[in-house]
Amino acid sequence: MGVGARRGVSAAEVLAAVDSVLPAAPGPVRLATLDTRAADPGMREAAASRGWPLTGHAAETLVTVPVPTPSDRVAAAVGTTSVAEAAALLSGGRLLVAKTVHGPVTVAVAEDGEPADLEPADVDLRHHGDVEATEGLVDLAVNVRAGTPPAWLRTVLHDAVDASAAYPDARPARAAVAAAHGRPEAEVLLTAGAAETFTLLARALTPRRAVVVHPSFTEPEAALRAAGHAVERVLLAPPSYRLGDVPEDADLVVLGNPTNPTSVLHPAGDVAALARPGRVLVVDEAFADTAPGEPESLAGRTDLPGLLVVRSLTKTWGLAGLRVGYALGPADLVAALAAQQPHWPVSTPALAALVACTTPAARAEAEAAAVQLEADRAALLAVLPPGVEVVGTPRASFVLLRVPDAVRVRAQLRDRGWAVRRGDTFPGLSADHLRVAVRDPGTSRAFAAALAAILVPGPQRRDPLSAPPSPDPTDDETS
Ligand SMILES: Cc1ncc(COP(=O)(O)O)c(C=O)c1O
C-alpha cells in the first residue's frame, strides 16, 4: 500500500484512507511512503496499530517508478511525480487500486507479483445492473421507472420507426431541448444516451489531472481509462457521502447528482462551487428528474465556466434500449464533443422521443412521477427489516443499503426471485452494499419480507408475503 500525506497527518486519517481501498481479504499488508513522511508520528502510529511494516523511500527512488497517474504538483512539492503509486509499485507487482484521494491522504494499492500492469483492475467498471436483472427475476437492480415507456410515447416511437427510411434530422429535437432548458441551441449536444457523452469527453479532452468523484456511476472512469487517460479517484466518505474537497488543479472533474449508487443529492451550491476557469466540470444528472422540481439541477446555469450537464431519457421514460440523452454546456465544448460523434449519431426514434419528452405535458408527467416516487421510496424505507442500514439520505429512484453478509443475501434473494444490484463494483463501496430500486409499495413489501426471511432464517421459513409478484410485462420491459 503506497501512502502519500500532508505533513502532520493523524493515524486515524491514514487508516480511514487505507481502509477505504483495502481489498476485502487482503494478504499481508505493507505500507510504503516517502522517507520524510515515514517519520511522521501519525503514519508510524497507523502502521504500528495494525502491526504493518512501514517503509520510507527517497524521492529520488520513487521518481524512477513508472506510474499511471504522475503529478507535476506532487513533483514540485516533494521531488517525485508520485508517492502513493510509486511507493506501492516500487518492488514490482500489479496496481490494484490507482491513486485515490481520501481527505488529506492519498493511497494506492499494488499486489506483489509479476511486474507492473499499470491498468488498475480493482473492480469491473463495466459491470452494470442490467446483467443482474436476468429473466424471471423481479428487477430491483436496474433503476428504470416501472411501467414505462407510457403508451403515448410508444405511439411516438412507432411512428418514428415508420419515418426512419430517411436520415435523421436533429434540428427539431435540438430546438426542443434548448427551449426546455432556456438555452441557445449551440449549447445542446444530442447523444445516444448519457453514456455516449463520457466517451466523447474522453476522446475530445486531454486532461492533465482528471478526477472522478466516487462512489458513482463507473462509465466516466471506464471511458477515460479506455482512451488512455490517467484517472484519480476522490472517495466521498460514509455515512453521508456528501461532496468534499477536490484537488484544486484538477482540470476535469466528474460527479453525479443525484449520485448513483448512493442516491445522495448534493446541494447545487456545493456542485457549482467546483466550477473554475480552466476546468471542465461534468455533472451527470441522469437521475435529476427523479427529484420533484429538480431542486439541485444545474441544467439552466450558463454562468459557470466549463460546466457540462449530462442528461438522460433512460430512467424516467423507460428508454434504456433506445439510447437517448443530451448534454448542456458552453458552445465551444459542445462543438468539440460533437466533432467526435459519427454523423447522424442519434436515431430518428430517439430524436422523436426528445421532442415528445420535453413538451410541457411530458414534463408535468415526469414531475408527477417524481412526486409519486417520493412516497414509494418512503414506503420502501418504512418496511425494511431491522439489521438493514439505509446509507445516506436517499433522494433518487433507488436506495443504497448496507446488509450484513450481503453476498449471501443477494444470492438468496436471487433464489427467491429478486434481483438487486451488487455494491462492490463501485469504488468506495464494499460487498456489504446493495442498491435497490424503488418500486410500488406492494412490491417493496414483498421484497422486504423476502429480505427479512433471509436475514433471520427460521425452520423452512418462507413467508407467503415474500413470494415475488409474478413478473408481468412491465417487469420484463424494465430489466
Ligand atoms: C448515473 C448514471 N448516468 C448515466 C447512465 C447511463 O444513462 P444512458 O442510458 O442515458 O446512457 C446511468 C445508467 O445506469 C447512470 O446510472
The ligand as an ORCA input file, in Angstrom:
! r2SCAN-3c Opt
* xyz 0 1
  C     -25.729      7.964    -13.110
  C     -25.921      7.403    -14.475
  N     -25.596      8.149    -15.531
  C     -25.763      7.696    -16.775
  C     -26.263      6.440    -17.012
  C     -26.407      5.975    -18.418
  O     -27.501      6.582    -18.996
  P     -27.872      6.332    -20.507
  O     -28.738      5.117    -20.582
  O     -28.590      7.577    -20.907
  O     -26.588      6.159    -21.248
  C     -26.602      5.610    -15.951
  C     -27.131      4.254    -16.173
  O     -27.199      3.443    -15.308
  C     -26.430      6.121    -14.651
  O     -26.736      5.376    -13.592
*
